[in-house]
């Protein structure tokens, strides 16, 4: 609806930008630097945040900058099944066959990790997204999977990505004590600051071909407060505010249009 009204090439807040076109803000830079350090350490990392903060997007950006001849990245999102289910998802990500026993899958994945490191000179990186859904037994299996030669070598970099409840689980549950002790990097993904929201909105609009600022300052202020700086929430509210502006034939998005968007999202 508003694409033609504002002369845009596409709906700017419905399509995720390419990894090299992401808006650079303070919280993202901090997490990016810490994830790069995790890759150097080749240990276990934990990335948590509230929903909609951009954790997966940040992982995608970091991974996109890794040379495929140096790193073998395996990205896993299915994490609600049994231990064997999880192993088979990992095996598939590593290009291995399907397994019917936990022991066979475990050995095959560890052997493949060793082969990649020793023979191919590649560093395996295993990213478990939505890890807050993982059963405690699977979390323990992942800890065991990272053990090589009685802990004298670090061959597999493991990153657990999930909501903030995952951090609390690892802190409070005695069953996860061994895993928690092995985490070398802990990151919390924060949102955009109040001063960064306007820059983020204009950046996304410019990618879509906009050559002017469409949001007045009160609208940006309202969006910052309503979204709490969370990119996913901000994207949705900004999209709806643009719809509201186009419906009233306005060339500028105002705080009134943001109010309409918030009401639609029941915020």
Order of alpha helices (4+ residues) and beta strands (2+ residues): alpha-alpha-beta-alpha-beta-alpha-alpha-beta-alpha-beta-alpha-alpha-beta-alpha-alpha-alpha-alpha
